[in-house]
């Protein structure tokens, strides 16, 4: 059954770093994969290619924004030429041309020429009278100079602009100032009038930010309920209630209210390796993740399939499909009648790559220094997530297994035996990641932000341990981490069972081993620190430290000897050179405090990591 859902794709490049090398940059590939639109990322946004001559003409008594012959104007003209080419190529492939846009971002000279746009804190205030004129010029010039643009994804809150991000002539800030609800209502009403009504273009208004709007259905309804729907206006909502983590519930704002919505999904998840190893989310997004059984209430929507009318338990579905496959010697024919009755969901927006900062890298060049990061990398694990979810969005009558098996056969050239093994690797990875990075128990209070990108935050690792100590659940914590490693061992064995003549086998084996080493390091870091917190197990801590070093040696050997191996996580106990944040370190930061213990085998007081409770999106409370 074909659905009416549209699918959009965006590569979310690392801010300030070189773009990702990906087949998803190619609009011809997107069209082949049946995507409807290409969303250009923040730094390919048309707002960086505007000359602002209209504002100059309307204010002849003021200085010009980009004077003729100036370095700034030449930079803008080059951006305009580049974007014209990129947008036109996507349009010629039959794709909708869209981009994500930080609001509010302006040329720096506007700030000096029009100081009346600032509030008392020197923030651009979109409610200032002059800002109405400036924003009108902004959108008028976007659509007059780039008429092929059919819509804009609006981002507020995170504003990456300036020299460090490759946009030296612009500046900006979060427009949501003062009362959050009133600020959103003001901005939404302006965008709906200016873009949707006057220019007949679409606005996809993201709820993501640093407030309750992103995850709280009451806040979402409080804002959206005061806005009348428009055919060109959509709210864009992450499928997770917060950032893209396991142990976060399905977002209950989805399918609520009276507006059409777009579901936002990250395929190469930034907190979970960015596609460096198998990390399947197709089943969880479509049918619900296993932790939802204890994390969520029974009457809460837990998956996209429930929104579209199929509320069967995901575990029962998988069991039924497996039984069918066993009886029929292959793939389960798990297509059924799934409706879209009463759904507010209009489309799915997938990031095949990107999100977060820096590495690990799975192919191409290092974004910071331009050197070749991975000689023969692949996008396999991000690609299968993207393929399964985008295919399901076009026809939700079939299960994730149907599309994953189809991917294995048609994209990877697998026979039926190998395709079954491949799907088993996918499903096992879903559980291994949950147990290794998070928890599958309501008895553990868990801070999921203890690791992200290619680094860790030791204080949050210790917070998880101290929470477990406080409720007498350290055995459970360590049991889950051990079980994750055991599953990775099973995954590696499954990979070895693939046919030797399968071209992609070497890469699959390599990246499964990558996952094994990474999650083995996670396990030993937790085990060693638990023992050091509890005391009385000094020799076991010392043994764990030796085990840690051996695992690193083997992981580094894998990277040296396998040309397709993704870049590793950071090892050194030092702050990383990242643009977006500077408080995380390499893995040694969790081990070095254990190299010198007191007589009882406990961490010395001077080496203790301070722990702080964090809020729903990872910011420290207080």
N, C-alpha and C positions, 0 to 999 in steps of 0.2 A: 504494500500500500504506500504510494508516494505521499509525502507530506507537503505542506505549504511552507515549511520552514526554509529560510534562507541561511546560507553559511558564508561567513566572512573569515578571512585568514590574515594574521598580522605577525611578522617577525618583530619581536620587541627587543631591539638592539640594546646592548649595554650603554647607558648614558655616558657620553664622553669618550667611548672606546670605538675601535674599528668595528664596522658592521659584521654580523654573522655571515658566513658563507653557507648558503642553503638553497636547495632546489625550490623552496617555497618563496624565494625572491622572484622567481620566474613566473610571470603571469600566464604563460603558455601551460606550465605545469599545473597551476591552480585551476585553469579551465579544464584540463584533462581530468583532474580530480573532482570536477563538478562543483567547485566553489562558485559562489555568485558575486563575491566582491573581494577586492584586495584593499586592506587597510594599511596605509603607509604609516610608519611609526612617527614618534614625536619630532624627530629631526628631519623628516621628509614632509613636514607640515607646511602648508602654503603660507602661513603667517611669517615665515622667515624669508619669503620671496616677494614681499610687498614694498613698494617705493613710497607710499603715503603721499603721493602728489595731490590727491584729493583733499587731504587735510591741510596741506600747504596752501592750496588755492582758496580754501574757505577761511583761512587765517593769514591774509597777506601781510599783516603787521607783525607776525611772528617769524622766527628763523625757520628755515626749511629742515625737515627731518633728515633727509639724505641729500645733501647739496650735490649738484652736478659735478662729476669728476672726483668726488671724495672716495676714499678707500672703502667706506661703509657702503656707498651706492654700488660700487663695482662688485663688492662681495654679494650684495643682494641680487644684482643682475645675473651673476653666475649661478646662484641658487635657483633663480627663476628659470634659467635655461635648462638646468639639470632636472628640475621637477616637471617642467613641461614635457620633456622627453619621457620620463618615467610614467607620468600620468597617462600620456597619450598611448604608450605601449600597452598599459593595462586596459584602457578603453578599447583599443583595437582588437584585443583578445575577447571582447564581449563581457568584461568584468565591470561591476560598479567600482568607481574610483572614490575612495574614502581616505581619511587620515585621522589619527588621534591628535588632539590638540590640547596643550596645557593652557588653562585660563587662570590668571590673565598674564599674558606676555606681550611686551611692547618694545619698540626700539628705545635704547637708553636715552637718545636725544629727546624723545617725547617727555621723559621725566624731567629734563632740564628746561625744556621750552614751555611745558605746561605744568608748573608746580602745583596748580590747583587740583590736580587729580589725586593728591596724597591726603591721607588722614593724619591725625596728630602723631601717629607712630611711624610716619613716613612709609606707609603701605599704600599701594594703589587701591583705591576704594571705588568699586564699580558703581556705587550709588551717587558719586559726585556728579553734578550736572555736566561738566565737561566730558566725563567718561562716556556719556550717551553718544555724543558726537563722535568721539574717537572710536568707540566700538562699532558704530554705524559705518564709518569709513573702513574699518577693518574687514567687516563681512562683505560690504559692497565691493571692495577691491578683490577679495578672495574669489568671489563668484563672477566678477567681470573678467578677471585675468585668467581664471581657471574654471571655465564653464563646465568642463567635464566632471568636476567634483560633484558627486551626488549626495554626499552626507559627511558629517563630522562626528567622531567619537570625542566627547568632552571629558577631560580629566581636570579635577581640581585637587588641591591638597599637596600633592607632590609636584613641585615646580622645578625642573632641572633646566637651567638656562644660564648663559654666561660663558666666559672664556674656557672654564674647565670642561664644559660640555660641547665645545665646538661651535657655539653661537655667541661670538664675542661682542656683537653690537646690540644685544637684547638683554632685557632683565624682566623680572616678574615676581609675583607672589600669589599665594592662595587667596581667591576672591571671597571665600567664606569667612567673613569677619563679623564679630559680634554674635548676635543670636543666630544659631545655625539654621533653624527652620526658616526664619525670615530671609536670611541671606540666600538660601537655596531657592526659595520662592521667587525672589527678585530676579536671580539669574535665569531660572527656568522660564519665567514669563517673558523676559527679554529675548532669549534665544528662540522661543516658540514664535514670537511675533516677527522677529527680524529674519530668522533663517527659514522657519517652516512656512510662515504665511507670506512674507514679502518675497523671499527668494525661491520658495517651493522646493527647498532642500530638506534632507532628513537630519535630525539631531538624535544621537544616541548618548543619553546622559548617564554617565557612570555613577553608581552610588559609592564606589570605592573612595575611601579617604580616611581621615583619622577621627572619625566620629561614629555614632550609633547608626547613622544612615546606611552604612555598608552591611550591617548584619541584623539589625533589630526591626522586625516587621512593624512594630508600633510606630517607630520613628519614620520608617518608609511610608506608611499609610498617612501619618500626620502631614507629611510633605506632599506626597503624590495625590492625596485625597482633595487637596485644595486647588489642584490644577485640572482643568477640563481636558480630556483626551484630544489628540490631533493625529490624523493619519500619518503625519511625517515625524512624529515624536515618539521615542522609545526610551525606557529606562534600561540600562545595561547593568546586570547584577552577577557577581561571581557565584558559582554553584556552591561554594563554601561560605559559611557564616564567619567571614574574616578572610585571611589570606589563604593561599593554596596549601593547606596542611591536611594530613590525616589527623584524626582526633578532633577535628572541627566538624560540627554538624552540617547537614544540608541546609542551605540558606532558605529560611522560612519566608523571606520576602518574595521569593519566586512564586509566580502565579497568584499573587495577591493584588487587590485593588482593581482599578478600572483601566489601567494603561497597558499597552503592549510592551513586552519585555524581550531583551536579548540575554542569553545565558553566556557568561564569560568563563572560558576554560583554558588552563595552561597545560600544554602537553609535555613539555620538558621542564619538570617542576624544579624551581630554583632552590628549594629547601631539601631536595631529594636527589641531587646529582645531575640535574639538567640533561638527562638522557644518556649518562655515561654507563648505565647498566640497566637491565630490565626493571621497569617500574611501571606496571600496567595500571591504568586508571579507567580503562574502557568499561569494565564490568561495574566498578564502583560508582562512576558517574551515571551510568545508564540504569543500573539495577539496585544501587545502594551498597555502601561499604559495610563490612562485617561489624565494625565497631558501633554502627548506628543502633544495633540491637540493645545495647546498654546505654549508649550516649544520648539517644533521642527517645522521645515519648512515642508510644505506639500509634497515636493519632496524628503524628506529624508526618508530612511528606518527606520521603527519604531519598528520592531519586527522580530522574527525568521521566522514567517510564511510568511512574505513578501519576505524574502530571498529565501524561497522555493516555491515562485510562487503564494501565495494566498494573494492578497493585499486588500481583503475585509476589510472594517472598522470593528474594533473589537466590537464597540458598536452595529453596525448592526448585527454582527454575534451573539452576546449574545441575542439580541432581537429576532432574528429568532429562535434561539434554545429554548428560553423560550416559544415562541408561539407554537412551535412544541410539547414541553413537555405538555403545557396546553391542547392541543387538544388530546394528546394520553395518558394522565394520568400518565406520568412518564418521563423517560429520553429521551432527544432529540438524535436522531440518526444523529449525526453531523460529520460523516465521509464523506470525499469527495476526489476528485482527486487533490492531491497537488504534484507538481513536484520538482525535484532537479536540473532543468536545469540551467547551468552556475553558480551553487553555488560553492564557494570556501570552504564552511564549510565541514569538514571531520568528526568532532566529537564534543561531548559535555562532558565537565569535570565538575562534580558537587561535591561540598563540602556538604554532608548531615549534617555535624556538623562542627563547628569550624570557626576560624577567630576572630580577636580581642584579648582581654585580660580578663582573669578571668571570672566573672559571667555576667548575672545570670545563674544559673545551673538548668537544667530541669530534671536531673536524676543523680544517682551515687554520686560520692564523690567530695568534694571541692578540686580543683586542688592545692590550696596553702597549706592546712594543712592536707588533707587526711581524714577529718571527713565526715560522711555521710551527704550530702547536701540535698537530697530529697529522702525520704524513698521509695516511690512508684511512681517514676516519669515515664514519657512516652516521646517518641520522636515524638508524633503524628503530630504536626504542621510542623516540619522540614521534617518528613517522607512523608507527602502528597505532599509537594512541590517537593521533590526528585522523588517520584513515578510518578507524573504527567509529569514532564519535561523529565525524562529519558524514560518513555513510549512513549511520543510524539516523541522523537528523533528517536525511532525505527520505528514509524509509524506516520508520520506527516499528514496523511490524516484525522485524527480525532482531534476534538477540545479538549481543556483543560477540558471542562465540561464532555466530554465522559469519560476521564480517571479519573477525580475526582469522578464521580458517580461510576465508576468501583471500585475504591479504597474503597469508602464507603461501597459498598456491599461485596466485596471479602476480604478486609483486616480488616474491622471493623464490619462485620456481620450485616449491616443495611438493613432494608427493604426499599422499594421504597420511602415511605413517609419520613423516616428519612434521606435517601440519598439526597432528594431534600432540606430538611432543612440544612443538612450539607453543601451542595454546596452554599446555600444562606449565611451561616455563613462565608464561605471562601470569597465570593465576597464582602460581607459587610466589612470584615476586611481589604480588599485591600484599600477601600476608607477611612475607619476610621484611618488607619495608615498614609495615605497621609495628611489628614487634621489635625491630631493631632501632627505629628512630623514635617511636612513640610507645603507646601501650594499648592493650586490648582489655583493660580492666578498670572498672569504676572505683577500685580500691586504691588506685594510684593517682595522685594529683600531678599533672604532667605539663611542663613548660616545653612546648614544641620548638621554641626558638633557640634551643641550645646548639643547633648546628644549622648552617645555611651556606649557600655558595660553596666555596672550597675550604671552609674554616669552621671553628667552633667557638662558643662562648662558655668558658669553663665555669663561670659563676652560675650559669643556668643549669649546666650538668650537675653541679653540686646541689642546686636547689631541688632538682628531681630526687637526688639521693636523700637529702635531709627530709624531704616530704615523706619518702618511703620509710625512713628510720622513725619518723614521728608517729606513723600508724602501724609500725611493726611489719612492714611489707617488703623488706629488702630481698628476701628469698624470692618473692614473686617478681620483683624487678629483674633480678639476675636470671631467673628461669626464662623470662621472655627474651632477654638478650641472647641467652644460649640457644633458645629455640630458633631464633632468627638465623643464627649461624648454621644450625643443622639444616634449615630449609635451603640456605645458600649452597650447602654441600650437595643437597638433592638436586638443586638447579644445575649445578656444574655437571653432575652425573647425567642429567637429562640432555644437556648440551652435547656431551660426548657421544650420546646415542644417535645423534643426527647422522644422516648418510654422509660418508666421506667425500662423495662427489658433489655435495652441495656447496656452491660457491661462497655462500655467506657463513658457512659453519665456523670457519676460523674466527671471524669477528664475533659471532655469538659466544663461542667458547671463551674468547678473551674477555669480553665484557661481563660474562657471568662470573668469571674468576675475579674480575675487578670488584664486582659487588660482594663477593665472598670476602676479599681482603678488607674492604671498607667496613663491612658490618662486623667482621672479626675484630677490627680495631675499636669499633664502638663498644663491643662487648668487653674487651679487655680493659678499656678505659673505665667503664662503669664498675667492673669487678674489682679492679685495683683500688679505686677510690672508695667503694663501699667498705672493703676490708680496712682501709686506712681510717675511715670515719668510725667504724665499730671498734677497732683496736684489737690487740691480741693475736694478729695474724701477719706479723711482720715478714716472715719468710714467704708467705703466699703473695704478699704485695711485691716483694723483690722478684719472685718468679714471674709474676704478671708483667712487671716492667721489662724483664728479659724477653718475654713472649711478645710484647709490644714491639720491641726493636727488631725481632726476627720477622714479624709480619711486615714491617715497613721495608726491610731488605728484600723480601720476596715480592712485595707490591712494586717496588722500584725496579726490580729485575723484569717483571712483567711489562712495565712501561718501556724499558730499554730494548726488549727483545721482540715485542709485538708492535709493528708499525701502525696498527689500527687502534692501539690502546689509548683511551682518553687521557688527558692530563690528570695528574693526581691532585689530591687535596694538599693543603699546606701542612708542613711538619713543624717548622720552626716556632719557638715560643717567642713570637714578636708580633706586634700589631701590623696588620696588612695595609698595603698601599692601595686603599680603595677610595673612590671618589664619594660614594654615597654614605659610608659609615666607617668608623675607625676603632670600634671597640672589640672586634673579634681577633683571635689569634690562630696559629696553627695547633696541631694536635699535641705537640710537646707541652703546651701550656697546661694540659690535664695530667701530665706524667711527671714533669720536673718537680712539682711539690712533693712527690712520693719518693724521690731519690734520697732524701734524708728525713728519717722519721724519728720520733722519740722512742724511748725504751719500750713502750707498749705498742709500738707500731702505728702510732697515730701521726697525722700531719702536724708539723710544727706550727705554733700559733702564727708566726710571721708569714707563713706560706698559705694560710687559709684564704680561700676566695670568699669575698663578700657576696651575699645573695640578696636579691631584691625581687619582690613580687612584680609581675608585669601584667599589663592589661590585655584585652582580647586581640590586639594587633601588634603586640610585642614591645610596646613602649613601657619603660619602667614607671611604676606608679609613684606618685608623689613628686 
